[in-house]
């Protein structure tokens, strides 16, 4: 959690519960401070990737490996920025390297696009499991816009 996130939540109305999915020590301290000032409940849910299923009943882990990685890769390859870069260097190996580094090494890479997609899926899973109406997901510290 960053100070920006802290103030977003602080001034947001009707925040009843805060679920912390991925945070460091300072972020956890900030969330606890928020819980005292806004009278909210904090949850640090324990979840396993193998336990999570999407709306179709498919395990998220398998869908990530089978579908999501390829969708992200195609989006990068079809982007204007990548097309311009591709015209500059005509090396297929270099272009594949650029795409692979854009995606990241997987879910364990905290700055990767795939990790962000994973956190979105965790949020949707918890929303469905806990029967929540609305959620606000804030993802910080990413190297991509």
C-alpha positions in Angstrom: 0.0 0.0 0.0 1.2 3.5 -0.9 0.4 6.8 0.7 -1.8 7.5 -2.4 -3.8 4.3 -1.8 -4.0 5.2 1.9 -5.7 8.6 1.0 -7.9 7.0 -1.6 -9.4 4.6 0.9 -9.4 7.3 3.7 -11.6 9.6 1.7 -13.7 6.9 0.1 -17.2 6.7 1.6 -18.9 3.5 2.7 -15.7 1.4 3.0 -16.8 -1.4 5.4 -14.1 -4.1 4.7 -10.6 -4.0 3.5 -9.1 -7.2 2.1 -5.3 -7.1 1.9 -4.1 -9.5 -0.8 -0.5 -8.4 -1.3 1.3 -6.0 1.0 4.5 -5.4 2.8 5.0 -4.5 6.5 4.4 -0.7 6.0 1.3 -1.4 3.9 -0.1 -3.6 6.6 0.6 -0.9 9.2 -1.2 1.6 7.0 -4.2 -0.6 6.6 -4.4 -1.1 10.4 -4.3 2.6 10.9 -7.2 3.0 8.3 -9.2 0.4 10.2 -9.1 2.5 13.4 -9.8 5.8 11.6 -12.7 4.6 9.4 -14.0 1.8 11.7 -13.6 -0.8 9.1 -12.7 -4.5 9.3 -9.4 -5.8 7.9 -9.1 -9.2 6.4 -5.9 -10.9 5.3 -7.5 -13.8 3.4 -5.6 -17.0 3.0 -6.1 -18.5 -0.4 -4.4 -21.1 -2.5 -4.1 -20.9 -6.3 -5.2 -24.5 -6.6 -8.5 -23.8 -4.7 -9.6 -20.9 -6.9 -12.0 -21.4 -9.8 -13.4 -18.9 -12.2 -17.1 -18.4 -13.1 -17.0 -21.4 -15.4 -15.7 -23.7 -12.7 -12.2 -24.0 -14.2 -9.1 -23.7 -12.0 -7.6 -20.3 -12.5 -4.0 -21.7 -12.5 -4.7 -23.9 -15.5 -6.5 -21.1 -17.4 -3.6 -18.7 -16.8 -1.2 -21.2 -18.3 -3.5 -22.1 -21.1 -5.2 -18.9 -22.1 -4.3 -15.7 -20.3 -0.6 -15.8 -21.1 -1.3 -16.1 -24.8 -4.0 -13.4 -24.7 -1.6 -10.9 -23.0 1.2 -11.9 -25.5 -1.1 -11.3 -28.4 -2.2 -7.9 -27.0 1.4 -6.8 -26.7 2.3 -8.1 -30.2 -0.7 -6.2 -31.7 0.0 -2.9 -29.8 1.2 0.2 -31.7 4.2 0.6 -29.4 5.4 -3.0 -30.1 4.8 -2.5 -33.9 7.0 0.5 -33.9 9.7 -1.3 -32.0 9.4 -4.3 -34.3 10.0 -2.1 -37.3 13.2 -0.8 -35.7 14.8 -4.2 -35.0 14.1 -7.0 -37.4 15.3 -9.7 -35.1 12.6 -12.3 -34.1 14.6 -13.4 -31.1 14.9 -9.9 -29.8 11.2 -9.3 -30.3 10.2 -12.5 -28.4 12.6 -11.5 -25.6 10.8 -8.1 -25.4 7.4 -9.8 -25.2 8.5 -12.3 -22.6 10.1 -9.6 -20.4 6.9 -7.5 -20.8 4.8 -10.3 -19.5 7.2 -11.2 -16.6 8.2 -14.6 -15.3 4.9 -15.5 -13.9 2.6 -15.1 -10.9 5.5 -14.9 -8.4 6.9 -11.8 -10.1 5.3 -9.0 -8.1 5.7 -6.4 -10.9 4.4 -8.5 -13.8 1.3 -8.1 -15.8 0.4 -11.7 -15.0 0.6 -11.0 -11.2 -1.8 -8.1 -11.6 -4.2 -10.4 -13.6 -3.9 -13.0 -10.8 -4.8 -10.4 -8.2 -7.8 -9.4 -10.2 -8.9 -13.1 -10.3 -8.4 -13.5 -6.6 -10.5 -10.4 -6.0 -13.3 -11.7 -8.2 -13.1 -15.1 -6.5 -13.4 -13.6 -3.1 -16.2 -11.3 -4.2 -18.1 -14.4 -5.4 -17.2 -16.6 -2.4 -18.1 -13.9 0.2 -21.1 -12.7 -1.8 -19.9 -9.0 -1.9 -21.7 -6.4 -4.0 -18.9 -4.1 -4.9 -15.2 -4.2 -4.6 -12.4 -1.7 -5.2 -9.1 -3.2 -6.3 -6.0 -1.0 -6.0 -2.8 -2.3 -7.6 0.4 -0.3 -6.9 4.0 -0.4 -7.9 3.8 -1.7 -11.4 6.5 -0.9 -14.0 3.9 -0.6 -16.8 1.2 2.0 -17.2 
